[in-house]
Amino acid sequence: MKSDIEIAQAAKIKPIVEIAESIGLAEDDLELYGRYKAKVKLEVLEKFKDKPDAKYIDVTAITPTPLGEGKTVTTIGLGMALNRIGKKAVTCIRQPSLGPVFGIKGGAAGGGYSQVLPMEDFNLHLTGDVHAVGVAHNLLAAFLDAHMMHGNDLNIDPYSITLNRVVDVNDRVLRNIIVGLGGKANGIPRETGYDITVASEVMAILALTTSLKDLRKRLARMVVGSDYNGNPVSAEDLKCAGAMTVLLKDAIKPNLLQTIEHNPCFVHAGPFANIAHGNNSILADMMASKLGEYVVTESGFGADLGAEKFMNIKCRYSGLKPSAAVIVATVRALKMHGGGFEFIPGKGVEREKMEAKNVEAVKLGCENLIKMIENIKIFGIPAVISINTFTTDFPEEIEAIKEAALNAGADSCVVSEVWAKGSAGGEELAEAVVKACSKPGSFKFLYPLEAPIKEKIETIATKIYGADGVDYLQKAEEKIALYTKQGFDKLPICMAKTHLSLSHDPNLKGRPKGYRIPVRDVRASIGAGFLYPLLGEMRTMPGLPKTPAGTKVDIDEKGNIVGLF
């Protein structure tokens, strides 16, 4: 089997104007970035406003493992398969961060014969949106420090400042730094740090905004800290929001690319799913919903993280209602959740145990899948289970997953082979999704915004994670009181926790029970429009492993990129 990049480079690619024409877009609706990628103008929303909304499908997963479950592969493959069976489908996914691309995870353009092209552009700079986010964010940080140096007219308490700077690579040594050294000309010394760009509130804002005007308002609301009286200080107070908007005036436009089978795919925004809400942009979904009959989008990590935030945050701000959810599972991941083998950091996977038949371990691991099905059912929409298959899977293990899923209330459970076969390997999944979307919808949110902050936190912890309750550390108590006083208590909640467990503890696999959730802090993304409690230790700046994925990336003698995956 060829590598992902070899498959991508061998594929024929069509001019992006032809892909645009297939969904009713004219060349005048585009801003071309070469022959194979384009931005789509926001005026398209007005042009197609009278068209009915498409069926809206979110692709989520079980609790992921370091092995990767193939959620993006399934998302892209499902979109292709829907087109294959005669449905007009548009796929919407996030743009990856350069941190994971050159770190451990690698790229996020799918894989095998279920990819987005051009694969190299997708995984690298694309149209520069991530860089625009970084510059806009760092401009605000520079404005803030300059204001502090030049007299601090806003009376900002330096110990209240929550705004870090950002860079889009994994660089752990920048997590905690001191700025302003070297004398008065270099500013006021203070402790601060760097986050990775996709963890920036500006990125979350880009993903949740609905128009250029709304973008300006959200940027203005960004809170950087408080004054000595406890009042919030915003980007508008620093008179920076207008310039930030100017820097993002092109980044706000969704990017149009194509799948390996020449189906349309929007790639726009890339917020983290364990810190932010982890979904592609609302604007891309709104466009896709008017240009196709089915929209397939993907939320980050499992149905306890990205999917919960998709429902409670993204759908609140977009007004779009999901028709169904697809939960991606693999035999090997469920086997790991059931104790069949371990993934040992620094040593890798116990391959012999992973590839050995172990139906009992799969059945035990299915407790995780069952909880994810329950989570989707809470929102009142159908759940389709997609088993992303590998050559090491045994029929008995697959049957065990199907039995557990259907007994738990899944609307269907099918095998997907899109990685190896492209759309031909996803026809059964596509038919199952069409059937699920035809059922009457009863979508509902998990909690009302009017509920107190603690009630919303506890609802997510007990109903989605399965915890017995919540314990608040002193800092969290203080922040909840502060945000309630400042009038931010009516915002939705965006829980920041590990993606490796339903709980806050990455070591608790399967379906943990008999535990309580500790909330050590609560932070505010007022511009994005949510509060985010921190459950356990959360990193907003990842680090590189001993052997980064970037060590394999290079240019060959013909100028082709090699080593991306």
C-alpha positions as CSV (number, residue, x, y, z in Angstrom):
1,M,0.0,0.0,0.0
2,K,1.3,3.4,-0.9
3,S,1.7,6.1,1.7
4,D,-0.9,8.8,2.1
5,I,1.2,11.4,0.4
6,E,2.1,9.1,-2.4
7,I,-1.6,8.4,-3.0
8,A,-2.3,12.1,-2.9
9,Q,0.5,13.0,-5.3
10,A,-0.6,10.3,-7.8
11,A,-4.2,11.4,-7.8
12,K,-5.6,13.6,-10.6
13,I,-6.8,17.0,-9.3
14,K,-9.3,19.2,-11.0
15,P,-9.2,23.0,-11.2
16,I,-11.1,24.3,-8.1
17,V,-13.5,26.4,-10.4
18,E,-14.9,23.1,-11.7
19,I,-15.5,21.8,-8.1
20,A,-17.2,25.1,-7.3
21,E,-19.4,24.8,-10.4
22,S,-20.6,21.4,-9.2
23,I,-22.3,23.0,-6.3
24,G,-23.6,26.1,-8.1
25,L,-20.8,28.5,-7.4
26,A,-19.5,30.8,-10.2
27,E,-15.9,32.0,-10.6
28,D,-17.0,35.4,-9.4
29,D,-18.0,33.8,-6.0
30,L,-14.4,32.8,-5.5
31,E,-11.1,34.3,-4.6
32,L,-8.5,32.0,-6.2
33,Y,-5.3,30.9,-4.5
34,G,-3.7,29.2,-7.5
35,R,-5.6,26.5,-9.5
36,Y,-6.6,24.1,-6.8
37,K,-7.9,26.1,-3.8
38,A,-10.0,29.1,-3.3
39,K,-11.8,31.3,-0.7
40,V,-15.5,31.6,-1.1
41,K,-16.9,35.1,-0.7
42,L,-19.4,35.7,2.2
43,E,-21.9,37.2,-0.3
44,V,-22.7,33.6,-1.3
45,L,-24.8,33.4,1.9
46,E,-27.1,36.1,0.6
47,K,-27.1,34.7,-2.9
48,F,-28.4,31.3,-1.8
49,K,-30.4,32.4,1.3
50,D,-33.7,31.2,0.0
51,K,-32.5,27.6,-0.6
52,P,-33.6,25.0,2.1
53,D,-31.0,23.8,4.6
54,A,-29.3,20.5,4.0
55,K,-29.4,17.5,6.3
56,Y,-26.6,18.1,8.8
57,I,-24.4,15.2,10.0
58,D,-21.8,15.4,12.8
59,V,-19.0,12.8,12.8
60,T,-17.7,12.0,16.2
61,A,-16.0,9.0,17.9
62,I,-15.4,6.9,20.9
63,T,-12.7,8.1,23.4
64,P,-9.7,8.2,21.1
65,T,-6.4,6.3,21.6
66,P,-2.9,7.3,20.5
67,L,-3.4,4.8,17.6
68,G,-6.0,7.1,15.8
69,E,-9.5,6.0,15.0
70,G,-9.9,7.4,11.5
71,K,-12.5,10.0,12.2
72,T,-11.3,12.4,9.5
73,V,-11.0,9.5,7.1
74,T,-14.6,8.5,7.8
75,T,-15.8,12.1,7.5
76,I,-14.2,12.6,4.1
77,G,-15.2,9.0,3.0
78,L,-18.8,9.5,4.0
79,G,-19.1,12.7,2.0
80,M,-17.7,10.9,-1.0
81,A,-19.9,7.9,-0.5
82,L,-23.1,10.1,-0.3
83,N,-22.1,11.6,-3.6
84,R,-21.5,8.1,-5.0
85,I,-25.1,7.0,-4.1
86,G,-26.5,10.0,-5.8
87,K,-26.8,12.5,-3.0
88,K,-25.4,16.0,-3.3
89,A,-23.0,16.2,-0.3
90,V,-20.5,18.8,0.9
91,T,-17.9,18.0,3.5
92,C,-16.6,20.5,6.1
93,I,-13.5,20.0,8.2
94,R,-11.0,21.9,10.2
95,Q,-7.5,23.1,9.1
96,P,-4.8,21.3,11.1
97,S,-2.2,23.1,13.2
98,L,1.4,22.9,12.3
99,G,2.0,21.7,15.9
100,P,0.6,18.2,15.4
101,V,1.7,18.1,11.8
102,F,5.4,18.3,12.8
103,G,4.8,16.7,16.3
104,I,3.3,13.3,16.9
105,K,-0.1,13.2,15.2
106,G,0.9,14.2,11.7
107,G,-1.5,15.8,9.2
108,A,-5.3,15.8,9.2
109,A,-6.3,15.5,5.5
110,G,-7.6,12.0,5.9
111,G,-5.7,9.1,4.6
112,G,-5.5,6.3,2.0
113,Y,-8.2,6.8,-0.6
114,S,-10.2,9.1,1.6
115,Q,-8.3,12.4,1.5
116,V,-8.6,16.1,0.7
117,L,-6.4,17.5,-2.0
118,P,-3.9,19.2,-2.4
119,M,-2.8,17.2,0.7
120,E,0.4,19.2,1.1
121,D,-1.3,22.6,1.1
122,F,-4.0,21.4,3.4
123,N,-1.5,20.3,6.0
124,L,0.8,23.3,5.7
125,H,0.0,27.0,5.1
126,L,-3.1,26.5,3.0
127,T,-4.3,30.2,2.5
128,G,-2.6,31.6,5.6
129,D,-5.6,31.7,7.9
130,V,-3.8,30.3,10.9
131,H,-1.0,32.9,10.5
132,A,-3.6,35.7,10.3
133,V,-5.1,34.4,13.5
134,G,-1.7,34.5,15.2
135,V,-0.9,38.0,14.0
136,A,-4.2,39.3,15.1
137,H,-3.9,37.7,18.5
138,N,-0.3,38.9,19.0
139,L,-1.2,42.4,18.0
140,L,-3.6,42.6,20.9
141,A,-0.9,41.3,23.2
142,A,1.5,44.0,22.0
143,F,-1.2,46.7,22.4
144,L,-1.8,45.4,26.0
145,D,1.9,45.6,27.0
146,A,2.4,49.0,25.3
147,H,-0.6,50.3,27.2
148,M,0.9,49.1,30.5
149,M,4.2,50.7,29.7
150,H,2.7,54.1,28.7
151,G,1.0,54.8,31.9
152,N,-1.8,52.2,32.2
153,D,-4.7,54.6,31.8
154,L,-7.2,51.7,32.1
155,N,-5.8,50.9,35.6
156,I,-5.2,47.2,34.5
157,D,-4.1,44.9,37.3
158,P,-1.1,43.1,35.9
159,Y,-1.8,40.0,38.0
160,S,-5.2,39.7,36.4
161,I,-3.9,39.5,32.8
162,T,-5.0,36.3,31.1
163,L,-3.8,36.9,27.5
164,N,-0.7,35.0,26.4
165,R,1.0,35.2,23.0
166,V,0.7,32.4,20.4
167,V,2.8,30.5,17.9
168,D,1.7,27.6,15.7
169,V,4.4,25.1,16.6
170,N,4.8,22.8,19.6
171,D,7.3,24.7,21.7
172,R,7.2,23.8,25.4
173,V,10.0,26.2,26.5
174,L,7.6,29.1,25.7
175,R,4.8,27.9,28.1
176,N,6.0,30.2,30.8
177,I,8.2,33.2,30.1
178,I,9.1,36.7,31.5
179,V,8.8,39.7,29.2
180,G,9.9,43.3,29.5
181,L,13.5,42.6,30.6
182,G,16.3,44.9,29.6
183,G,15.2,48.2,31.1
184,K,12.3,50.7,30.8
185,A,12.5,51.0,27.1
186,N,11.4,47.3,26.7
187,G,8.3,47.5,28.8
188,I,7.2,46.4,32.2
189,P,8.6,43.0,33.3
190,R,5.8,40.4,34.0
191,E,5.3,36.7,33.8
192,T,3.3,35.4,30.8
193,G,3.6,32.6,28.2
194,Y,2.7,31.3,24.8
195,D,-0.2,29.1,23.7
196,I,-0.4,27.3,20.4
197,T,-2.3,29.4,17.8
198,V,-5.2,27.0,17.5
199,A,-5.8,27.4,21.3
200,S,-6.2,31.2,20.8
201,E,-9.5,32.7,21.5
202,V,-9.2,34.5,18.1
203,M,-9.3,31.1,16.4
204,A,-12.4,30.1,18.4
205,I,-14.0,33.4,17.4
206,L,-13.2,32.8,13.7
207,A,-14.9,29.4,14.0
208,L,-18.0,30.7,15.7
209,T,-18.6,34.0,13.9
210,T,-21.5,34.4,11.4
211,S,-20.4,37.6,9.5
212,L,-17.7,40.2,9.3
213,K,-19.8,42.5,11.5
214,D,-20.2,39.7,14.1
215,L,-16.5,39.1,13.9
216,R,-15.8,42.7,14.8
217,K,-18.2,42.5,17.8
218,R,-16.7,39.3,19.1
219,L,-13.1,40.5,18.8
220,A,-14.1,43.7,20.7
221,R,-15.5,41.6,23.5
222,M,-12.3,39.7,24.1
223,V,-11.3,40.2,27.8
224,V,-7.6,40.5,28.5
225,G,-7.8,41.0,32.3
226,S,-9.4,43.2,34.9
227,D,-8.8,46.6,36.4
228,Y,-8.1,47.1,40.1
229,N,-11.8,47.4,40.7
230,G,-12.6,44.0,39.2
231,N,-14.1,45.3,36.0
232,P,-13.2,43.4,32.8
233,V,-10.8,45.1,30.3
234,S,-11.5,44.3,26.6
235,A,-9.9,44.5,23.2
236,E,-12.2,47.4,22.5
237,D,-11.0,49.2,25.6
238,L,-7.5,48.9,24.2
239,K,-8.8,50.2,20.8
240,C,-7.3,47.1,19.0
241,A,-10.4,45.3,17.8
242,G,-10.7,47.2,14.6
243,A,-7.1,46.4,13.5
244,M,-7.6,42.8,14.5
245,T,-10.7,42.6,12.2
246,V,-8.7,44.1,9.3
247,L,-6.1,41.4,9.8
248,L,-8.8,38.7,9.6
249,K,-10.9,40.2,6.7
250,D,-9.7,37.4,4.3
251,A,-9.3,34.7,6.9
252,I,-13.0,34.8,7.6
253,K,-13.8,33.5,4.1
254,P,-14.1,29.7,4.0
255,N,-11.6,27.7,1.9
256,L,-12.8,25.4,-0.8
257,L,-10.8,22.3,-1.7
258,Q,-11.7,18.9,-3.2
259,T,-11.6,15.2,-2.1
260,I,-9.6,12.6,-3.9
261,E,-12.8,11.8,-5.9
262,H,-13.4,15.5,-6.8
263,N,-16.2,16.2,-4.3
264,P,-16.3,19.7,-2.6
265,C,-14.8,20.1,0.8
266,F,-14.7,23.3,2.9
267,V,-11.6,23.6,5.1
268,H,-11.9,26.5,7.6
269,A,-10.7,27.3,11.1
270,G,-9.1,24.9,13.6
271,P,-9.8,25.4,17.3
272,F,-8.6,22.7,19.7
273,A,-11.3,20.4,21.0
274,N,-9.9,19.9,24.5
275,I,-9.5,23.6,25.2
276,A,-11.9,25.3,22.8
277,H,-14.9,23.8,21.1
278,G,-13.1,21.8,18.4
279,N,-15.2,22.3,15.3
280,N,-14.7,23.9,11.9
281,S,-16.3,27.2,11.1
282,I,-20.0,28.1,11.3
283,L,-19.6,30.1,8.1
284,A,-18.4,27.0,6.2
285,D,-21.3,24.9,7.5
286,M,-23.8,27.7,6.6
287,M,-22.5,27.9,3.1
288,A,-22.4,24.1,2.6
289,S,-26.0,23.8,4.0
290,K,-27.2,26.0,1.1
291,L,-25.0,24.4,-1.6
292,G,-25.7,20.7,-0.9
293,E,-28.4,18.3,0.2
294,Y,-26.2,16.8,2.9
295,V,-23.5,18.4,5.0
296,V,-20.9,16.1,6.7
297,T,-18.9,17.9,9.4
298,E,-16.5,16.6,12.0
299,S,-16.1,17.5,15.7
300,G,-12.9,16.9,17.6
301,F,-12.1,13.9,19.7
302,G,-15.0,11.9,21.2
303,A,-18.7,12.5,21.8
304,D,-17.9,13.7,25.3
305,L,-15.8,16.6,23.9
306,G,-16.2,17.9,20.3
307,A,-19.7,16.6,19.8
308,E,-21.0,17.9,23.1
309,K,-19.6,21.3,22.2
310,F,-20.9,21.0,18.6
311,M,-24.4,20.6,20.0
312,N,-24.3,23.0,22.9
313,I,-22.1,25.8,21.5
314,K,-21.8,25.7,17.8
315,C,-25.4,24.8,17.0
316,R,-26.6,27.5,19.5
317,Y,-24.7,30.2,17.6
318,S,-25.3,28.9,14.0
319,G,-29.0,28.0,14.4
320,L,-28.4,24.8,12.4
321,K,-29.9,21.6,13.7
322,P,-28.1,18.3,13.3
323,S,-30.0,15.5,11.6
324,A,-27.8,12.6,12.8
325,A,-24.4,11.8,14.3
326,V,-21.9,9.2,13.2
327,I,-19.8,7.6,15.9
328,V,-16.5,6.2,14.7
329,A,-15.1,3.1,16.5
330,T,-12.3,0.6,15.8
331,V,-11.8,-2.9,17.0
332,R,-8.3,-2.1,18.3
333,A,-9.4,1.0,20.2
334,L,-12.2,-0.8,21.9
335,K,-9.9,-3.7,22.6
336,M,-7.5,-1.2,24.3
337,H,-10.4,0.3,26.3
338,G,-11.3,-3.2,27.4
339,G,-7.7,-3.9,28.8
340,G,-6.6,-6.1,25.9
341,F,-3.3,-4.3,25.5
342,E,-1.6,-1.0,26.4
343,F,0.0,1.9,24.6
344,I,3.1,2.7,26.7
345,P,4.5,6.2,26.2
346,G,8.0,6.1,24.8
347,K,7.7,2.4,24.0
348,G,4.6,2.2,21.8
349,V,1.9,-0.4,21.5
350,E,1.9,-4.0,22.5
351,R,1.4,-5.1,18.9
352,E,1.1,-8.8,19.4
353,K,-1.7,-8.3,21.9
354,M,-3.4,-5.6,19.8
355,E,-3.5,-7.9,16.7
356,A,-4.5,-11.1,18.6
357,K,-8.2,-12.1,18.7
358,N,-9.8,-10.9,22.0
359,V,-13.6,-10.8,21.8
360,E,-13.9,-10.4,25.6
361,A,-11.7,-7.3,25.6
362,V,-13.7,-5.8,22.7
363,K,-16.9,-6.4,24.6
364,L,-15.5,-4.7,27.8
365,G,-14.3,-1.8,25.7
366,C,-17.8,-1.4,24.1
367,E,-18.9,0.2,27.4
368,N,-17.2,3.3,26.1
369,L,-19.1,3.1,22.8
370,I,-22.3,2.5,24.7
371,K,-21.8,5.7,26.7
372,M,-21.1,7.7,23.5
373,I,-24.3,6.4,22.0
374,E,-26.2,7.5,25.2
375,N,-24.6,10.9,24.9
376,I,-25.8,11.4,21.3
377,K,-29.3,10.2,22.2
378,I,-29.4,12.9,25.0
379,F,-29.6,15.4,22.2
380,G,-32.5,13.7,20.5
381,I,-30.8,12.7,17.2
382,P,-30.1,9.3,15.6
383,A,-26.7,7.7,16.1
384,V,-25.0,5.6,13.4
385,I,-21.9,3.6,14.3
386,S,-19.2,3.3,11.7
387,I,-16.6,0.6,12.4
388,N,-13.4,1.7,10.7
389,T,-11.8,-1.6,9.8
390,F,-8.2,-2.8,9.8
391,T,-6.7,-6.0,8.3
392,T,-6.1,-7.3,11.8
393,D,-9.8,-7.3,12.8
394,F,-11.6,-10.6,13.3
395,P,-15.2,-11.1,12.2
396,E,-16.2,-12.2,15.8
397,E,-14.8,-8.9,17.2
398,I,-16.8,-6.8,14.6
399,E,-20.0,-8.8,15.4
400,A,-19.5,-8.1,19.1
401,I,-19.4,-4.3,18.4
402,K,-22.5,-4.5,16.3
403,E,-24.4,-6.4,18.9
404,A,-23.4,-4.0,21.7
405,A,-24.2,-0.9,19.6
406,L,-27.6,-2.0,18.5
407,N,-28.5,-3.2,22.0
408,A,-27.5,0.3,23.3
409,G,-29.9,2.0,20.9
410,A,-27.8,2.9,17.9
411,D,-29.9,3.3,14.8
412,S,-27.5,1.2,12.8
413,C,-23.9,-0.2,13.0
414,V,-21.9,-0.7,9.8
415,V,-18.4,-1.4,8.6
416,S,-16.5,1.3,6.7
417,E,-13.6,0.6,4.3
418,V,-13.2,4.1,2.9
419,W,-9.5,4.2,3.7
420,A,-8.7,1.3,1.4
421,K,-11.6,1.6,-1.2
422,G,-12.6,5.3,-1.2
423,S,-16.3,6.0,-1.7
424,A,-17.0,2.3,-2.7
425,G,-16.0,1.3,0.8
426,G,-18.6,3.7,2.4
427,E,-21.8,2.9,0.5
428,E,-23.3,1.0,3.4
429,L,-22.5,3.8,5.7
430,A,-23.9,6.4,3.4
431,E,-27.2,4.5,3.1
432,A,-27.4,4.2,6.9
433,V,-26.9,7.9,7.3
434,V,-29.5,8.8,4.7
435,K,-32.0,6.5,6.5
436,A,-31.1,8.0,9.9
437,C,-31.5,11.6,8.5
438,S,-35.0,10.7,7.2
439,K,-36.3,10.2,10.8
440,P,-38.2,13.0,12.5
441,G,-35.9,15.3,14.4
442,S,-36.2,16.2,18.0
443,F,-32.9,18.0,18.6
444,K,-32.5,19.7,22.0
445,F,-29.8,21.3,24.0
446,L,-28.4,19.8,27.2
447,Y,-29.0,22.8,29.4
448,P,-30.6,26.3,29.3
449,L,-28.2,29.3,29.2
450,E,-30.1,30.8,32.0
451,A,-28.9,28.1,34.4
452,P,-26.2,29.1,36.9
453,I,-22.6,28.4,35.9
454,K,-22.2,25.5,38.4
455,E,-25.5,23.9,37.3
456,K,-24.3,23.9,33.7
457,I,-20.9,22.4,34.7
458,E,-22.5,19.7,36.8
459,T,-25.0,18.8,34.1
460,I,-22.2,18.1,31.6
461,A,-20.1,16.3,34.2
462,T,-22.9,13.9,35.3
463,K,-24.9,13.4,32.1
464,I,-22.1,13.4,29.5
465,Y,-19.0,12.1,31.5
466,G,-20.9,9.9,33.9
467,A,-19.3,11.5,37.0
468,D,-20.9,11.3,40.5
469,G,-20.5,15.0,41.0
470,V,-18.1,18.0,40.8
471,D,-15.6,19.5,43.3
472,Y,-14.4,23.1,42.9
473,L,-11.0,24.3,44.0
474,Q,-10.8,27.8,45.5
475,K,-9.6,29.5,42.3
476,A,-12.6,28.0,40.4
477,E,-15.0,29.3,43.1
478,E,-13.5,32.8,42.9
479,K,-13.7,32.8,39.1
480,I,-17.3,31.7,39.1
481,A,-18.2,34.4,41.5
482,L,-16.3,37.0,39.4
483,Y,-17.9,36.0,36.1
484,T,-21.3,35.9,37.7
485,K,-20.7,39.5,39.0
486,Q,-19.4,40.6,35.6
487,G,-22.6,39.3,33.9
488,F,-20.9,36.4,32.0
489,D,-22.9,33.6,33.7
490,K,-25.4,33.2,30.9
491,L,-22.7,31.9,28.4
492,P,-22.5,28.2,27.4
493,I,-19.8,26.0,29.0
494,C,-16.8,24.7,27.1
495,M,-15.2,22.1,29.3
496,A,-11.4,21.8,29.0
497,K,-10.3,18.2,29.8
498,T,-8.3,15.3,28.6
499,H,-9.5,13.7,25.4
500,L,-8.1,10.3,26.5
501,S,-10.9,9.5,28.9
502,L,-14.5,10.2,29.5
503,S,-13.3,11.5,32.9
504,H,-10.7,14.2,33.7
505,D,-8.1,11.4,34.3
506,P,-6.4,10.1,31.1
507,N,-5.6,6.8,32.8
508,L,-9.3,5.9,33.3
509,K,-10.2,4.0,30.2
510,G,-13.5,2.4,29.0
511,R,-16.5,3.8,31.0
512,P,-15.2,5.1,34.3
513,K,-17.6,5.1,37.3
514,G,-17.5,6.2,40.9
515,Y,-15.5,9.3,40.4
516,R,-15.9,13.1,40.9
517,I,-14.8,15.8,38.5
518,P,-12.3,18.4,40.0
519,V,-12.6,21.9,38.6
520,R,-9.3,23.7,39.3
521,D,-10.0,27.0,37.5
522,V,-12.6,28.6,35.2
523,R,-11.5,30.9,32.4
524,A,-13.5,33.2,30.0
525,S,-13.5,33.5,26.2
526,I,-16.1,36.3,26.1
527,G,-15.4,37.1,22.5
528,A,-15.9,33.5,21.4
529,G,-18.9,33.3,23.7
530,F,-18.2,30.6,26.3
531,L,-16.6,29.9,29.7
532,Y,-14.1,27.1,30.0
533,P,-13.6,25.2,33.2
534,L,-10.2,23.5,33.5
535,L,-10.5,19.8,34.7
536,G,-7.1,18.6,35.9
537,E,-3.9,19.7,34.2
538,M,-4.4,21.1,30.7
539,R,-1.7,22.2,28.3
540,T,-2.4,25.0,25.9
541,M,1.1,24.6,24.4
542,P,2.1,21.0,23.5
543,G,5.7,19.9,23.3
544,L,7.6,17.9,20.7
545,P,8.4,14.2,21.2
546,K,12.0,12.9,21.1
547,T,11.5,12.0,17.4
548,P,9.1,14.6,15.9
549,A,7.1,13.8,12.8
550,G,8.8,16.7,11.2
551,T,12.1,14.7,11.1
552,K,10.6,12.8,8.2
553,V,9.4,15.8,6.2
554,D,11.7,16.9,3.4
555,I,12.0,18.0,-0.3
556,D,13.2,15.4,-2.9
557,E,15.4,16.2,-5.9
558,K,12.4,17.0,-8.0
559,G,11.1,19.5,-5.5
560,N,8.3,17.3,-4.2
561,I,7.4,17.3,-0.5
562,V,8.0,13.9,1.1
563,G,7.3,12.5,4.6
564,L,4.0,14.2,5.4
565,F,1.3,11.7,6.7
